[in-house]
Amino acid sequence: AGFFRVQHGEAEWEDLLAALTSLSPLERIGLVGNQWALARAGREPLDKLLDLVASLGNDDDPDVLAAVERVLTRLL
């Protein structure tokens, strides 16, 4: 048993950002959590996480926005 993080390649990452509206709220929440964990571990640069947060700024799902808020409050 284990818990795995996905480290997307650059092309995959750009495709994900472009297709955020086609992802379910749960998938968007998972993406935020995954990028936050990778950034904290030093496996991904913080700017990738911030690009994702900026892309989700107009999201209308309260759970997605709460996931973004949790990340942003930890950055303060």
Secondary structure, DSSP 4 states (H G I P E B T S, - for coil): ---------HHHHHHHHHTGGGS-HHHHHHHHHHHHHHHHTTSS-HHHHHHHHHHTTT---HHHHHHHHHHHHHH-
